[in-house]
Amino acid sequence: PPGKMPGLRISFLLLVLFTIARSTTVTISNIDRSQSLGVNSTGYPIDAHDGNLLKVGAFWYWWAVGYGDCDGTGGCDFSHHENCGYRLNHTVTAWRSKDLLHWDAVGDALPISSRPSGVYYWPKVVQHPKTMKFVMWINYVNHGFSSTPYLSAVSDTPEGPFTVVNSNITSRWGAIGSVDLFVDDDGSAYVVYTSLAQNHRISLAQLSDDFTDILIETNTGLMSPDTLCSEAPVLFKRLGLYYVMWGQCCCFCAAGTDLQVYTAQSPLAKLEDWTYRGDPGCNSTRPSSPEDPCEVRTPGAGTLSTTGSQINSVIHISPTQLLFLGQRWGSAPDKLKSHDFNYVSDLEFA
């Protein structure tokens, strides 16, 4: 029924326990700040935002944007490159951890000196199953958001540095924004992205054989309604079923957002073959639908966001166990964007 989630829900537990290996149990807590996802080996919060995580050998790697020690309470104001969150000096760092709890910076993954000038967001990295190279996609924008292409870069190691291969990836639907990558069991790869030019609607496409470009002819239609501003899409597969999730637009919003969920039998399924599965990211008793979504941020009423965050990615612990990773903008007690918290929770599948 509308508003209910038959296939997926976000666990309301703030303490997440899971097993990575048979003899290793890892604890991630969103309650104790010293134990939250995103501290370095000495317990100090790390400047790691957006991005995704992959297990490579004995280590987890997290490729993330660093926003710097600026005041992160200003919200969404991209009128000037000096404003926090819109600067030209965002770092793209490779972080490494054995326990998903304590992290060390192991590489300047995309050095400022070796990339086009711009404001960088949403790094996503996958490993090519044939070449074994690591492929990064990242969104970068110029002043005023008049140009918002993707950039793809490759590296022989997860630490980088990544070498830019294509600095002007565009889509069928014009200006583009937030992005996620997915590699299927057969070695094919796909991208799900936000089209800024189409009122922030969501679309998918297959990647080229080397994963560095979009095969324009494979672009699906626009999934989200044209009346709904959507962003931060994530694509993954579980037990043969493909999931796409995204939230309503949340430009550094402190309230967080909801989580629209769709499933299909193929990542390039026709629009009518994607099934809407509800909105587990909305803590409301009012039924919601794609055309009548959850009113996450009601003036004067706080937030109805279940997680109080904007989704970054899904962490694959095992083929059946996945974690939600979200960003809680404006959450740092010292108000520095570099210290904003990340939110982690189980994804529960019914």
MIKOL-774358 format. One record per residue: x, z negated, y negated of N, C-alpha, C in turn. Coordinates in steps of 0.1 Angstrom, whole numbers, m for minus. Layout:
N
NODE    n.X    n.Z    n.Y   ca.X   ca.Z   ca.Y    c.X    c.Z    c.Y
NODE      X      Z      Y      X      Z      Y      X      Z      Y
...
end
This chain:
350
NODE    n.X    n.Z    n.Y   ca.X   ca.Z   ca.Y    c.X    c.Z    c.Y
NODE      8      0     12      0      0      0      9      0    m12
NODE      4      5    m24     11      5    m36     16     m9    m40
NODE     28    m10    m45     34    m22    m49     40    m30    m38
NODE     38    m27    m26     44    m34    m15     55    m26     m9
NODE     64    m32     m2     76    m25      3     77    m26     18
NODE     71    m15     25     71    m16     40     84    m15     46
NODE     94     m8     40    107     m5     47    119    m13     41
NODE    118    m19     29    129    m25     23    125    m35     13
NODE    133    m46     13    131    m56      2    144    m62     m1
NODE    145    m68    m12    157    m75    m17    155    m90    m13
NODE    165    m95     m6    165   m109     m2    165   m118    m15
NODE    157   m128    m16    157   m136    m27    168   m147    m26
NODE    175   m148    m15    186   m157    m14    197   m154    m24
NODE    202   m164    m31    213   m162    m40    226   m165    m33
NODE    226   m170    m21    238   m173    m13    237   m163     m1
NODE    247   m154     m1    247   m143      9    258   m146     19
NODE    254   m147     32    263   m148     43    263   m136     52
NODE    275   m131     55    275   m119     64    288   m119     71
NODE    289   m112     82    300   m111     90    306    m97     89
NODE    319    m96     85    326    m83     84    333    m80     98
NODE    339    m90    104    345    m88    117    340    m99    126
NODE    342    m98    139    337   m107    148    341   m121    145
NODE    353   m123    140    358   m137    138    359   m140    123
NODE    353   m132    114    355   m135    100    341   m135     93
NODE    338   m147     88    325   m148     80    329   m150     65
NODE    322   m142     57    325   m142     43    313   m147     35
NODE    316   m155     25    305   m161     16    306   m155      2
NODE    295   m150     m3    295   m146    m17    284   m154    m23
NODE    286   m160    m34    276   m169    m41    274   m164    m55
NODE    262   m163    m59    258   m160    m73    255   m173    m81
NODE    257   m185    m74    253   m197    m81    266   m203    m87
NODE    276   m204    m80    289   m210    m84    297   m199    m90
NODE    300   m199   m103    307   m188   m110    321   m186   m104
NODE    327   m196    m99    340   m195    m94    340   m188    m80
NODE    328   m186    m74    327   m180    m61    320   m167    m62
NODE    316   m162    m74    309   m150    m75    317   m137    m73
NODE    311   m126    m69    318   m114    m67    325   m110    m80
NODE    338   m109    m80    344   m104    m92    354   m115    m98
NODE    362   m121    m90    373   m130    m96    386   m125    m90
NODE    397   m127    m97    410   m123    m91    415   m134    m82
NODE    427   m133    m77    432   m142    m67    435   m156    m72
NODE    435   m157    m86    436   m170    m92    423   m176    m97
NODE    412   m169    m94    399   m174    m97    394   m170   m111
NODE    401   m161   m118    397   m157   m131    388   m145   m130
NODE    377   m144   m138    368   m133   m137    375   m120   m140
NODE    372   m109   m132    378    m96   m135    369    m87   m142
NODE    375    m78   m150    367    m68   m158    364    m56   m149
NODE    354    m58   m140    351    m47   m131    336    m45   m131
NODE    332    m33   m135    317    m30   m137    315    m15   m132
NODE    302    m12   m130    298      1   m125    305      2   m111
NODE    308     14   m107    316     16    m95    310     14    m82
NODE    318     16    m71    313     13    m58    325      8    m49
NODE    321      3    m37    331     m3    m28    332      5    m15
NODE    344      6     m9    346     12      4    356      3     12
NODE    354      2     25    363     m5     34    373      6     38
NODE    386      3     36    397     12     40    407      3     47
NODE    408      5     60    417     m3     68    412    m18     68
NODE    421    m27     64    418    m41     64    413    m45     50
NODE    412    m36     41    409    m40     27    396    m33     23
NODE    389    m41     14    378    m35      6    384    m30     m8
NODE    380    m18    m12    384    m13    m25    372    m11    m34
NODE    374    m14    m46    364    m14    m57    369     m6    m69
NODE    364      6    m71    368     14    m83    358     11    m94
NODE    363      5   m105    354      0   m115    359      2   m129
NODE    349      3   m138    352      4   m153    355    m10   m159
NODE    366    m10   m167    368    m22   m175    365    m19   m190
NODE    356    m28   m195    351    m26   m209    359    m33   m219
NODE    368    m42   m215    376    m49   m225    369    m62   m230
NODE    377    m70   m237    372    m83   m243    364    m81   m256
NODE    353    m74   m255    345    m72   m267    332    m79   m266
NODE    325    m81   m277    312    m89   m276    301    m80   m269
NODE    297    m84   m258    287    m76   m250    273    m79   m252
NODE    270    m86   m263    256    m90   m266    249    m80   m275
NODE    256    m69   m279    250    m60   m289    241    m50   m283
NODE    240    m49   m269    230    m40   m263    234    m26   m264
NODE    225    m17   m267    226     m3   m266    228      3   m280
NODE    240      5   m285    243     11   m298    255     20   m296
NODE    253     33   m294    264     43   m292    267     51   m305
NODE    263     45   m316    265     52   m329    280     53   m333
NODE    288     45   m327    302     45   m331    311     41   m319
NODE    323     47   m318    332     45   m307    338     31   m308
NODE    336     24   m318    342     10   m319    332      0   m313
NODE    320      4   m310    310     m5   m305    313     m8   m291
NODE    310    m21   m287    313    m25   m273    305    m18   m263
NODE    312    m12   m253    306     m4   m243    306     10   m245
NODE    311     14   m257    312     29   m261    325     33   m266
NODE    336     26   m262    349     28   m267    356     38   m258
NODE    367     44   m264    374     55   m257    385     49   m248
NODE    386     36   m247    397     30   m240    393     23   m227
NODE    381     27   m222    376     20   m210    387     23   m198
NODE    390     13   m191    399     15   m180    391     18   m167
NODE    398     25   m158    392     28   m145    402     22   m135
NODE    399     11   m129    409      3   m121    405      3   m106
NODE    415      4    m97    413      2    m83    416    m13    m80
NODE    406    m20    m75    407    m34    m71    407    m35    m56
NODE    414    m45    m50    415    m46    m36    412    m61    m32
NODE    405    m62    m20    402    m76    m15    401    m75      0
NODE    404    m86      6    401    m88     21    388    m95     24
NODE    383   m102     14    371   m111     17    359   m108      8
NODE    360    m98     m1    350    m94    m11    348   m106    m21
NODE    357   m115    m21    355   m126    m30    367   m127    m41
NODE    379   m125    m36    391   m126    m45    397   m112    m45
NODE    399   m107    m57    403    m93    m60    416    m92    m67
NODE    424    m82    m64    436    m79    m71    436    m65    m76
NODE    441    m63    m89    442    m49    m94    454    m43    m87
NODE    452    m31    m81    463    m25    m74    466    m11    m79
NODE    459     m6    m89    462      7    m95    454     10   m107
NODE    460     17   m116    453     23   m128    448     37   m122
NODE    436     37   m117    431     48   m109    429     61   m117
NODE    426     60   m130    424     72   m138    430     69   m152
NODE    443     70   m153    449     66   m166    444     74   m178
NODE    443     67   m189    438     74   m201    446     86   m205
NODE    459     85   m203    468     96   m206    466    108   m198
NODE    460    107   m187    458    119   m178    444    124   m176
NODE    435    120   m186    421    124   m185    416    129   m198
NODE    406    137   m199    400    141   m212    395    129   m220
NODE    396    130   m233    391    119   m242    376    118   m240
NODE    371    106   m239    357    103   m238    354     89   m235
NODE    342     85   m234    337     72   m230    333     73   m215
NODE    340     65   m207    339     67   m192    330     56   m186
NODE    321     61   m177    312     52   m170    310     57   m155
NODE    305     48   m146    300     51   m133    311     58   m124
NODE    322     53   m122    331     59   m112    326     57    m98
NODE    326     67    m90    322     66    m76    332     74    m67
NODE    336     67    m56    347     73    m48    342     74    m33
NODE    345     85    m27    343     87    m13    356     92     m7
NODE    357     91      7    369     97     13    365    109     21
NODE    372    120     19    369    133     26    373    131     41
NODE    363    133     50    366    131     64    376    141     71
NODE    379    152     64    388    162     70    402    161     63
NODE    402    161     50    415    160     43    420    146     42
NODE    411    136     44    414    122     42    417    118     28
NODE    416    127     19    418    124      4    406    116     m1
NODE    409    108    m11    399    101    m18    395    109    m30
NODE    382    110    m32    376    119    m43    368    110    m52
NODE    371    110    m65    364    102    m75    355    112    m83
NODE    343    107    m86    335    114    m96    332    103   m107
NODE    332    107   m120    329     98   m130    323    105   m142
NODE    314     99   m149    307    104   m160    315    101   m173
NODE    317    111   m181    323    107   m194    316    115   m205
NODE    315    109   m217    307    114   m228    315    114   m240
NODE    312    124   m249    318    124   m262    310    117   m272
NODE    314    116   m285    307    108   m295    293    115   m297
NODE    283    106   m297    269    110   m299    262    116   m287
NODE    269    115   m275    264    120   m262    260    135   m263
NODE    266    143   m271    263    157   m271    268    164   m259
NODE    278    158   m252    284    164   m240    286    153   m230
NODE    280    155   m218    281    144   m208    284    149   m194
NODE    295    156   m192    298    162   m179    303    151   m169
NODE    304    155   m157    312    147   m147    326    153   m146
NODE    335    144   m141    348    147   m138    351    144   m124
NODE    358    152   m116    362    149   m103    377    149   m102
NODE    382    139    m94    397    137    m93    400    133    m79
NODE    412    136    m74    416    133    m60    429    125    m60
NODE    430    118    m49    442    110    m46    445    109    m31
NODE    457    108    m28    460    106    m13    458     91     m9
NODE    458     82    m19    456     68    m16    445     62    m24
NODE    439     51    m19    428     46    m26    432     39    m39
NODE    445     36    m40    450     29    m53    451     39    m64
NODE    453     53    m61    455     63    m71    470     63    m75
NODE    473     69    m86    463     74    m96    457     87    m91
NODE    444     89    m95    437    101    m92    441    113   m101
NODE    442    125    m96    445    136   m104    433    144   m107
NODE    430    147   m119    418    155   m123    418    169   m117
NODE    407    173   m111    406    186   m105    396    194   m113
NODE    385    188   m117    374    195   m124    369    186   m135
NODE    370    190   m147    367    181   m158    354    185   m165
NODE    347    195   m159    334    200   m166    324    203   m155
NODE    320    193   m147    310    195   m137    296    194   m144
NODE    288    204   m142    275    204   m148    264    206   m137
NODE    252    205   m141    241    206   m131    231    216   m135
NODE    222    218   m126    211    228   m129    202    223   m141
NODE    202    210   m143    192    205   m152    198    200   m166
NODE    210    205   m169    215    202   m182    223    189   m183
NODE    223    182   m194    231    170   m196    229    160   m185
NODE    239    153   m180    238    144   m169    244    131   m172
NODE    240    121   m164    244    107   m167    249    100   m154
NODE    243     89   m151    247     80   m140    247     88   m126
NODE    255     84   m117    258     92   m105    261     84    m93
NODE    258     89    m81    263     83    m69    266     94    m59
NODE    276     91    m50    280    101    m39    277     95    m26
NODE    275    104    m16    272    100     m2    277    111      7
NODE    285    106     17    290    115     28    282    112     41
NODE    276    123     46    268    122     58    277    122     71
NODE    270    120     82    277    119     95    284    132     99
NODE    279    143     94    284    156     98    295    161     88
NODE    299    152     79    310    155     69    305    162     57
NODE    293    165     55    288    171     43    286    160     33
NODE    286    163     20    285    153      9    275    157     m1
NODE    269    147     m7    258    149    m17    260    140    m29
NODE    253    145    m40    253    137    m52    239    135    m56
NODE    236    123    m61    223    120    m68    227    116    m82
NODE    219    121    m91    223    119   m105    211    119   m114
NODE    214    114   m126    204    113   m137    206    125   m146
NODE    195    132   m149    195    143   m159    190    138   m172
NODE    200    136   m182    196    132   m195    188    142   m202
NODE    190    155   m199    183    165   m206    168    167   m202
NODE    165    160   m191    152    161   m185    145    147   m185
NODE    147    140   m197    141    127   m198    146    117   m188
NODE    158    118   m185    164    108   m175    157    109   m161
NODE    155    121   m156    149    122   m143    160    124   m133
NODE    156    121   m120    166    120   m109    166    133   m101
NODE    177    138    m96    178    150    m88    190    148    m78
NODE    190    156    m67    201    156    m58    206    170    m56
NODE    219    171    m51    225    184    m47    236    181    m37
NODE    240    192    m30    251    191    m21    264    194    m28
NODE    275    188    m23    288    190    m29    295    202    m23
NODE    305    207    m29    313    218    m24    321    212    m12
NODE    327    221     m4    335    217      8    345    207      5
NODE    352    208     m7    362    198    m10    357    186    m18
NODE    344    185    m20    337    174    m27    340    173    m42
NODE    345    184    m48    349    183    m62    339    190    m72
NODE    328    196    m67    319    203    m75    305    202    m69
NODE    295    206    m77    281    207    m72    279    221    m68
NODE    272    223    m57    266    236    m53    253    237    m60
NODE    253    244    m71    242    245    m80    229    249    m73
NODE    231    259    m64    219    264    m57    212    254    m48
NODE    218    243    m45    212    233    m36    205    222    m44
NODE    205    223    m57    199    212    m65    184    211    m61
NODE    179    199    m59    165    197    m56    158    197    m69
NODE    145    196    m69    137    194    m81    139    180    m87
NODE    132    177    m97    133    164   m104    124    154    m97
NODE    129    144    m91    122    134    m83    113    125    m91
NODE    119    119   m101    111    108   m108    101    115   m118
NODE     91    108   m122     81    114   m131     86    116   m144
NODE     81    127   m151     87    130   m164     83    120   m175
NODE     74    111   m171     70    100   m181     78     87   m179
NODE     87     87   m170     95     75   m167    110     78   m169
NODE    116     70   m178    130     71   m180    137     64   m169
NODE    145     71   m161    152     65   m149    167     67   m149
NODE    174     58   m143    189     59   m142    194     50   m131
NODE    207     51   m129    215     44   m119    210     47   m105
NODE    209     59   m100    204     62    m87    215     59    m76
NODE    210     56    m64    219     54    m53    213     61    m41
NODE    222     67    m33    218     75    m21    225     69     m9
NODE    218     66      2    224     61     14    216     64     26
NODE    221     62     38    214     65     50    215     53     59
NODE    204     50     66    203     39     75    194     43     87
NODE    200     42     99    192     46    111    185     59    110
NODE    192     69    105    187     83    104    178     86     93
NODE    175     76     85    165     78     73    173     77     60
NODE    171     86     51    178     87     38    170     80     28
NODE    177     72     20    171     64      9    177     68     m4
NODE    168     69    m14    172     71    m28    165     59    m36
NODE    173     52    m43    168     41    m52    173     43    m66
NODE    165     39    m75    169     39    m89    161     29    m97
NODE    164     26   m109    156     17   m118    152     24   m130
NODE    144     18   m138    140     23   m151    152     21   m160
NODE    153     29   m171    165     29   m179    168     15   m185
NODE    181     12   m184    185     m2   m188    199     m1   m195
NODE    199      3   m207    211      5   m215    217     m8   m219
NODE    226    m13   m210    232    m27   m212    221    m37   m215
NODE    210    m36   m208    199    m45   m211    201    m58   m203
NODE    199    m70   m209    201    m83   m203    190    m86   m193
NODE    178    m80   m195    167    m84   m186    168    m78   m172
NODE    176    m68   m170    176    m61   m157    165    m51   m156
NODE    164    m45   m144    154    m35   m142    148    m36   m128
NODE    139    m26   m125    133    m27   m112    140    m18   m102
NODE    134    m14    m91    141     m6    m81    130      3    m74
NODE    129     15    m78    121     25    m72    127     30    m59
NODE    120     31    m48    126     34    m35    118     46    m29
NODE    126     56    m24    120     68    m17    128     70     m5
NODE    122     76      6    128     79     18    125     93     22
NODE    134     99     30    131    113     35    140    115     48
NODE    137    126     55    145    129     67    157    137     64
NODE    159    142     52    170    150     47    174    147     33
NODE    186    146     29    190    144     15    185    155      6
NODE    183    167     12    178    179      4    164    182      7
NODE    156    172     11    142    174     15    134    179      2
NODE    124    187      5    115    191     m6    109    179    m13
NODE    106    180    m25    101    168    m33     89    162    m26
NODE     80    171    m20     68    165    m14     71    158     m1
NODE     83    160      4     87    153     17     94    139     15
NODE     96    136      2    101    122     m1     89    113     m2
NODE     90    101      5     79     92      5     82     80     m4
NODE     73     77    m13     75     65    m22     73     53    m14
NODE     83     43    m14     82     31     m6     80     18    m14
NODE     77     20    m27     74      8    m35     85      4    m44
NODE     84     m8    m50     93    m13    m60     97    m28    m57
NODE    106    m30    m47    110    m44    m44    118    m50    m55
NODE    121    m43    m66    129    m49    m77    120    m54    m88
NODE    107    m54    m85     97    m59    m95     90    m71    m90
NODE     91    m82    m97     85    m95    m93     71    m96    m99
NODE     62    m88    m95     49    m88   m101     38    m86    m90
NODE     27    m92    m92     16    m90    m82      8    m78    m85
NODE     10    m72    m97      3    m60   m100      8    m48    m93
NODE      0    m41    m85      4    m29    m78     11    m19    m88
NODE     22    m13    m83     28     m3    m91     29     10    m84
NODE     32     21    m91     33     34    m85     43     42    m94
NODE     48     54    m89     57     61    m98     51     65   m111
NODE     38     67   m112     32     71   m124     28     59   m132
NODE     27     47   m126     23     35   m133     32     24   m128
NODE     45     24   m133     55     15   m128     54      1   m133
NODE     62     m7   m127     63    m21   m132     67    m22   m146
NODE     61    m31   m154     65    m33   m168     75    m44   m167
NODE     88    m40   m164     98    m50   m162    101    m59   m174
NODE    101    m53   m185    105    m61   m197     93    m60   m207
NODE     84    m70   m205     72    m72   m214     76    m80   m226
NODE     74    m75   m238     77    m83   m250     71    m97   m250
NODE     79   m107   m252     74   m120   m252     72   m127   m239
NODE     74   m119   m228     71   m125   m215     83   m125   m206
NODE     95   m122   m211    107   m122   m203    108   m110   m194
NODE    114   m112   m182    116   m101   m173    109   m103   m160
NODE    105    m92   m154     99    m92   m140    109    m87   m130
NODE    122    m84   m135    132    m79   m126    135    m89   m115
NODE    134    m85   m102    137    m94    m91    152    m99    m92
NODE    161    m90    m95    175    m93    m95    181    m97   m108
NODE    173    m94   m119    179    m96   m132    191    m87   m135
NODE    192    m76   m128    204    m67   m129    200    m53   m128
NODE    210    m44   m131    209    m30   m129    217    m26   m117
NODE    212    m18   m108    219    m15    m96    231     m7    m99
NODE    243    m10    m92    255     m2    m93    256      6    m80
NODE    255      0    m69    257      7    m56    252     m2    m44
NODE    253      4    m32    250     m3    m20    263     m5    m12
NODE    266    m17     m8    278    m20      0    275    m19     15
NODE    282    m11     22    279     m9     37    288    m18     45
NODE    282    m29     49    289    m39     58    290    m34     72
NODE    279    m28     77    278    m22     90    267    m11     90
NODE    265     m3    100    255      7    100    241      2     96
NODE    238    m10     99    225    m16     97    225    m26     86
NODE    236    m32     82    236    m42     72    242    m37     59
NODE    234    m38     48    238    m33     35    235    m44     25
NODE    244    m44     14    242    m53      3    239    m45    m10
NODE    231    m51    m18    228    m46    m31    238    m52    m41
NODE    244    m43    m49    253    m47    m59    248    m43    m73
NODE    245    m52    m81    240    m49    m95    248    m56   m106
NODE    246    m51   m118    253    m56   m129    244    m63   m138
NODE    248    m76   m141    240    m84   m150    246    m83   m164
NODE    241    m74   m172    246    m71   m186    243    m83   m195
NODE    252    m87   m203    250    m97   m213    250   m111   m206
NODE    255   m113   m194    254   m126   m187    266   m135   m189
NODE    277   m130   m195    289   m139   m196    286   m150   m206
NODE    290   m163   m202    288   m174   m211    296   m173   m224
NODE    308   m166   m223    316   m164   m235    312   m152   m243
NODE    302   m144   m238    297   m132   m244    306   m120   m244
NODE    317   m121   m236    325   m109   m235    320   m100   m224
NODE    319    m87   m227    314    m78   m217    323    m77   m205
NODE    336    m80   m207    346    m80   m195    342    m91   m185
NODE    335   m101   m189    332   m112   m180    317   m112   m175
NODE    310   m101   m178    296   m100   m173    296   m101   m158
NODE    286   m108   m153    285   m111   m138    280    m99   m131
NODE    284    m98   m118    278    m89   m109    269    m97    m99
NODE    258    m90    m95    248    m97    m86    249    m90    m73
NODE    249    m99    m62    250    m94    m48    239   m100    m40
NODE    232    m92    m32    221    m97    m24    219    m88    m12
NODE    214    m94     m1    211    m86     11    200    m76      8
NODE    200    m65     14    189    m56     15    183    m58     29
NODE    170    m62     29    163    m65     41    154    m54     45
NODE    155    m49     57    147    m38     61    137    m42     72
NODE    124    m40     69    113    m44     78    111    m34     89
end
